[in-house]
Amino acid sequence: MFKKILCMLILFLGVDSYSLRGLVNSQMKKNWTTEGNNIYWGNEKVALRGISWFGFETQDYLIDGLWIHDMDFYFSLMKNIGINAIRLPFSSEWIYYNYDLYPYDAIITADPSCQHKRTIDIMDMFFDKAEQNGIMILLDLHRLHKEYISELWYSSNDVDYTSDTFFKTWFKILDRYVDRPNLLGIDLLNEPHGVATFGSGDLSTDWKSFIEYAVPKILKHYPGHRFLVFIEGINWGHTFADYRFYPIDLPEDIMKQVVFSPHIYGQSVVPDTTIDMHTLQSQWDYDFGYLIDEFYKAVIPGEWGGKTSIDQEWMTMLCNYFKENSITSNFLWSLGPNSGDVAGLLLDDWTTVDGFKLSIIKQMVPEPTVFF
């Protein structure tokens, strides 16, 4: 009611719509912080039953599935099963170089509301609909290029993607969305791998050193805003093993905005993955679990998943590990079924929910926070 009254008053006074949105959103926005392994939205401890919805990072520059159903269908479905957070991948190639593109008609045939809109306007609409359904958004710089994931925060093979491009991409998208009340935070860079190191001191490859430089630089650009910054491990986001020897050196107030976000997959992605629980638990403890007890850090897995036909036993073990280690928030990869290696929460018809995965995410996060 307050939001509607404020909208009517400001419209009557003749304020433009962009300013109106910022003023209204500022009344609903709360700070995000961490304390130990807990995250808080204002004073409320939060549990995230999250999922990724990809597509904006690809050559289509648009979320997938709009050729089957409109956005409202998916948001209604997610709300009904308790999804309260979406990790939203995008690319530098889109945000920095192709901001004003319009989507191909063939990929939006089921959603007339997307007709004659730029892809960035559709992302605006995405934020609106997410807010209406009580869903938070984690922006994820998933790729520099639209075709593949670079090893580092710059591409040594392409002069169009430098460290400067990395920051300009984040500033461009955050300038647009930082005032949104349902902005949960940013996933700094998806899956550093290959030549990426942690604590080596080589500034051209050291993910630790870059985090220490990049996080304050981005947060300083938005004074007064407290959103979370998710950082992934190296080796395709998987491991923080070297953090125990080379802890990230950031001021305490900034560290309270940092979330450690490993990516975890089973045999669908890594065929030689064991299904011995003792071995798995030891590996997960070594890679990220120790951060909770030994360093008192917030851990929220940003990707996990698998094909039910292959990874059902592994996913059950992962669920048990999360519960035993008080990992109460996470993001499943992904909503749609078209992630080739692990499929998704929805089956191939883009309509039916995978019953096993639904049961697992409900066990992992039995009481997701209700927002707005």
N, C-alpha and C positions, 0 to 999 in steps of 0.2 A: 504494500500500500504506500509506504514511504517513497519507494522508487517512482511509482506512478504519479504521486502528487508533485514530487520534485521535477519530473519530466514536464508536466503540464505548466508548472510555474516558470521554468526556464524558457520553454517555448513561447510562453506569453510575453516574456521579457525580450525575446528576439535573439537568443544566443544560438549560434550555429550548431548543427547536429554533432560535429566532431567534438566541440567543447562540451556540449551537453553530455555526451557519452562519458567523457573524462570526469566531469563533475559528479554524475550519478554513480559511476563506478567507484569513485573515491570514497563514497559513503558506505560501500559494501565491502571494501577491500580490507583484509587482515594480513598481518605479518606472518611469515613462515619461519620457524626456527627448529633446531634440533636440541635435544638434551639426552645425552647417552644414546641409546638405540631407539629413542622415541622422537617423533616429529609432532610439531604443534602448529595449529592454525589459530592464531590468536592465543587464547589460553586453553584451547581444546586439543587434547591428544587425539591423533588421527590414525586410522587404519585405512589403507588404500587397497581396494580390490581393483587393480589396474589391468589395462590391456593396451597393446599398440595397434594403431590403425594406419597402415602405410599406404603410400601412393604419391604423396606430394614430393617425395625425394626422387621419383623415377622420371622417365622421359615424358610421362603424361602430366606431371606437375599437379596431380589431383589425387585425392583419396580414391581407393579402388572400391568397386561394388555398386557405383551409381548407375550402372547399366542393368542392374537387377532390381534394386529397390532405391527409394529416395532416402535422404539422410534421416528423415523423421522415423522411418522404419527401424534403422539401426539404433538410433538414440533411444527409442522406446524399448527396444529389446534389451539394450544394455542397462537401462534404468530398472527394468523389471527383474533382472538377475543380479542387481546390486553392484554393477560396475560403476565406480565413482571417480575414476581417473583414466585419462587416455594419454599415452605417450605418442606424440605426433611427429613423425619423422619429416624432414625437409632437406633440401640441398642448397648449397651455395649457388650452384648453377641456376637454380630457379630464383631464389630471393635476390641475389646480387646482380645477375645478368639477364633474367627473363621475367622480371616482376610483372609486366603488363600483358602476359599471354592470355589468350582465351582457350579453353579446353576444346578438344575435338568433340563434335556433336555425338559421335558414336559412344563415348564413354559416360555420357550424362543422360542417356535416353530415358531412364526411369525417374529422373528428378527434374521436372520442368523449372523448378525454382533456380536452377543453376544456368539456365539458358541465358545467353547474352551477358554473362558476367565474366570478369577476369578471374583467374584462379585465385588471386589474392583476395578478391571480394568474396569468393566462396569460402576461403579460410576465415574471413570475418564472420560469415554466416555460421560456420562451424563453431566458432567460439560462442556465438549467441545461443545456438541450439544446445551446446554443451552446458552452458550456464542455466538455461531453462530446465534442464534435466538433472541439475545438481552434480555435474561432472567437471572435475578439474583437468587442466591441460598441462602436460609436461612437454615443452618444445624440445625437439631432439635434432641437433645438427648431425644428420645421419650420413650424409655424403657431401664431399666437395663437388665432385662430378655427378652427373645424373646416372651414369652407368655402373659405377663401382665405388667401393669404399677405399679411400686412400689410407696409407699406413700411418700418416701423421696429420697434424693440423695444417700442413701445407703439402703441395704436391711437387716433388722434385722433378717430375716429368712435364710440368705444365706451368708456364710463367703466369697464367691467369689465376692461379690459386696459391697465394702467398700467405704468410702470417697476417699481413695487412688485410687481405681478403677475408680471412677468418673473422677478424674483429668487425670489419665493416658489415659482414653478413649478420652477425649477432646484433649490432647496433641498429641495423635497418629493420629487423623483425621485432626487436624489443621496443623500438620507438613506437611501433604500431600496437603492441599488445601489453606493454608493461603495466598499464593502468587497469587491465581487465581483472575483475575480482576473482575470476576462476583460473588465473595463471598460477599454477603450482610452482613452476620453476623451469630451469633449462638443463638439458643433458649436454654437457659441454662439447663432447665429440664422441661419436660412435666408434667403438671398437678399435683403438690403437693397436697396431700389430706389426709384423714384419720387423723392420729395423728399430721399432720403438723400444726404448729402455726405461728403467725406473731407478733413478738415483745414480746414474752413470756420470753425471756432470757434463756430458756432451750436449751442449745447448741445441744442437741440430736434431737430436733424437730423444732427449730426456723428458719424458712425459711429466715427471715430478716437477722439474724446473719450470716447465711451461705452465702447469697448473698454478704454481706459486706466482707466476707473472700474470696469467690470464684472468684468474678469478678476481683479484682486486681491481684489475683494469676495467672489467665489465661492471662490477658492482659500483665502482666509483662513478661510472657514467650515469648511474641511476640513484642518486642520493635520496634517501627517504623511502626507498623500496626495499623490502626484505622478502625476496623469493629464494627458493632453494636452488643450489647448484649441484647437480648430480655429476660425479666423476666416475669413470669406468677404469677398470684395470687394463693392463696390457695383455698381449696374446689374445687378440680378438675380444677384449673387454673382460677376460675371464679372471685374471689373477692380480691380487695385491700382495703377493708373497714378499716382495722386497720392501714393502712399507715398514715392516718390523725393523729393518735395518736403516731405512732412510725415510723417516716420517715427514709428511708435508709440513712445511714451516710457514704458517699463516697466522695472523693475529687471531686471538680467541673469538672475537665477535664475528669474524668472517668464517671461522671454522664451524660456528653454530649455524651457518647456512649451507654447509657442505654435507652431502650424502654420498656414501660409497655404494656404487651400483654395479655389482658383477653381473656378467652374462653366463648362464649355465645351461648346457645342453647335454643330451644323452646320445644314444646310438644312432638316432636319425641324422645327427650332424657329425658326430665323432664315432665311427663304427666300432672302434675297439674299446669304448667305454665299458667298464665293468658294471655288474649289477650286484656286486658284493657290498652289503651295507657298511661293513666295517671299513673297507677300503674307500668307499665313497665319502663316508663321514670324515675320515682322516684327510682326504684330499680337499674337501670343502672347508674344513677347519684351517688347513694350511693356506688356502688361497684367499679366504675372506672371513671365515667364521671367527677367527681369533680377534678381529678388529672390535667385536662387540665386548668381549670380556677383558681383553688385555689393554685395549686403547679407548674403550668407552665411546665408540663411534656408532653413528647411524648407518645401518646397512639395509638397502632396499634393492633387491635384484631387479634390474631394468629389462631383462629378457630371460625367459626360460620357455621351454616347450618341447614338443616332440609329436611324432605320429602315434596315435593311440595304439595302433596295431603293433608297433615296435617298442614304444617307451612306456607302456602302462605301468610296469613294475618299477621302472626308474623314477617316473613321476610320483608314484606313491612314496618312494623312499625320500625324494626331495621334499615332498609335503611334510613328512614326519620330521625331517631335519629342520625345516623352517619352524615348525611348532616347538620342537625341543629347544631351539636357540632363540626363541622370541622374535623371529623375523615375521612381523605381522603385516607388512606391506610388500607388494611386488607387482610386476607388470608381465602378464602373459604375452608371448608372441605367437599368434597375432589374432585379430578379429576375423579377417577373411581367410578362406581356405586355400588361397593361391600363393602361399609361401611354400615353395617347392619342397624344401627339405623337411619341414615340420607341420605343414598344413596349418589349421587355425582352430579357433573356437567354433566357427560355423562349418558345417559340412559343405560338400561341393555345390549344393543348391543355393548357398548363401542365405538360407532361411532356417534350417534345422540346426539346433545347438548340439554339439558333441556332448553327450550325457556324461561320459567319464570325466572330461576336462571340466565341465561345470561342477561336478561333485568335488573335484580336487580344489578348484579355486574357492569354493565355499568352505572347504575344510581349512585351507590356508588362512583365509580371512573370513571368519564366521560372522563378524559384526562390522561390516564396512561403515565408515562415518557417513552420516547423512549431511550433505552440504546445502546451504541456502534453503 
